[in-house]
């Protein structure tokens, strides 16, 4: 199980790098995004998980940005640090659109990635925003599904 978690953590890092690249270059062509991911030094499984996260995040980007803007109130998403903004987008996508990932895992991974790749304050900033999203915007019944997934993963 630990190696699966490591692969998923690596996949999230790849997804963040890709979203960062997309954010800076404004490149949204699926084939070019896939080519960028294919160039990365990663095993197939993490790369494919990263690909699903990136495409899902970009597919729902407007909704995700609106959700982040709603819970941050005085923070314009465009003024956030590029890394923080994309960590939040990635984790918000997981919280809002991925029933197969327990919410606690999404939040904890986002905090760790934020600490690793951004500033020392990023972890608390990311945690505060994702906690609000988790409590205010998770689909009804999602927590029961996630708890079942947690129990299944533990056995």
C-alpha positions in Angstrom: 0.0 0.0 0.0 2.9 2.4 0.8 4.2 2.1 -2.8 0.7 2.9 -4.2 0.6 6.0 -2.0 4.1 7.0 -3.2 3.0 6.6 -6.8 -0.1 8.7 -6.2 2.0 11.4 -4.5 4.4 11.3 -7.5 1.4 11.5 -9.8 0.1 14.6 -8.0 3.5 16.2 -8.3 3.4 15.5 -12.1 -0.1 16.9 -12.3 1.0 20.0 -10.4 3.9 20.5 -12.8 1.6 20.1 -15.8 -1.0 22.5 -14.4 1.7 25.0 -13.6 3.0 24.7 -17.2 -0.6 25.2 -18.6 -1.1 28.2 -16.3 2.1 29.9 -17.5 1.9 29.1 -21.2 -1.9 29.1 -21.5 -1.5 25.9 -23.5 -4.8 24.0 -23.3 -4.5 21.7 -26.3 -5.0 18.2 -25.0 -2.4 16.6 -27.3 0.3 19.1 -26.1 -0.6 18.5 -22.5 -0.4 14.8 -23.0 3.0 15.2 -24.8 4.3 17.2 -21.8 3.2 14.4 -19.5 4.7 11.8 -21.7 8.1 13.6 -21.6 8.2 13.4 -17.8 10.4 10.7 -16.2 7.7 8.6 -14.5 6.3 5.1 -14.5 3.1 4.5 -16.5 0.7 4.2 -13.5 1.6 7.6 -11.9 1.7 9.3 -15.3 -1.8 8.0 -16.2 -3.2 9.0 -12.8 -1.6 12.5 -13.3 -3.2 12.7 -16.8 -6.6 11.9 -15.4 -6.2 14.6 -12.7 -4.9 17.2 -15.1 -7.6 16.7 -17.7 -10.3 16.6 -15.0 -9.0 19.7 -13.3 -8.9 21.6 -16.7 -12.3 20.3 -17.7 -13.9 21.7 -14.5 -11.5 24.7 -14.2 -14.2 27.4 -14.3 -16.4 25.7 -11.7 -13.3 25.0 -9.5 -12.1 28.6 -9.8 -15.5 29.9 -8.9 -15.7 27.6 -5.9 -12.2 28.7 -4.7 -13.1 32.4 -5.2 -16.3 31.9 -3.2 -14.6 30.4 -0.1 -11.6 32.8 -0.3 -13.7 35.9 -0.5 -10.9 38.6 -0.3 -8.3 36.6 -2.3 -8.5 37.0 -6.1 -7.4 33.6 -7.5 -5.4 35.5 -10.2 -3.3 37.1 -7.4 -2.5 33.8 -5.6 1.0 32.3 -6.1 0.9 30.1 -9.2 1.9 27.0 -7.2 -0.8 27.6 -4.6 -3.4 28.3 -7.1 -2.7 25.1 -9.0 -2.4 22.9 -5.8 -5.9 24.3 -4.8 -7.3 23.6 -8.3 -6.0 20.0 -8.3 -7.2 19.2 -4.7 -10.6 21.0 -5.3 -11.0 18.8 -8.4 -10.4 15.7 -6.3 -12.8 16.9 -3.6 -15.6 17.8 -6.0 -15.3 15.3 -8.8 -13.4 12.2 -7.6 -15.4 9.8 -5.4 -12.5 7.3 -5.5 -10.2 9.5 -3.4 -10.9 10.0 0.3 -11.2 13.8 1.0 -8.7 13.6 3.9 -6.1 12.2 1.4 -6.7 15.0 -1.1 -6.3 17.6 1.6 -3.3 16.1 3.2 -1.5 15.6 -0.1 -2.3 19.2 -1.2 -0.9 20.5 2.1 2.3 18.5 1.7 2.8 19.5 -1.9 2.2 23.1 -1.1 4.8 23.0 1.7 7.3 21.2 -0.6 6.9 23.4 -3.7 5.7 26.8 -2.4 6.2 28.8 0.8 6.2 27.8 4.4 2.8 29.5 4.8 1.3 27.6 1.9 0.3 24.6 3.9 -1.9 26.5 6.3 -3.3 28.7 3.4 -4.2 25.6 1.4 -5.6 23.7 4.4 -7.9 26.6 5.3 -9.3 26.9 1.8 -9.7 23.2 1.1 -11.4 22.7 4.5 -14.0 25.3 3.5 -14.5 23.6 0.1 -14.8 20.2 1.8 -17.4 21.4 4.3 -19.4 23.7 2.0 -19.3 22.1 -1.4 -18.8 18.3 -1.2 -21.7 16.5 -3.0 -24.3 15.0 -0.7 -23.4 11.4 0.1 -19.8 11.8 -1.0 -18.4 11.4 2.6 -20.2 8.1 3.0 -18.6 6.8 -0.2 -15.2 8.1 0.9 -15.5 6.4 4.3 -16.4 3.1 2.5 -13.3 3.6 0.3 -11.2 4.3 3.4 -12.4 1.1 5.1 -11.9 -0.9 1.8 -8.4 0.6 1.4 -7.5 -0.3 5.0 -8.4 -4.0 4.7 
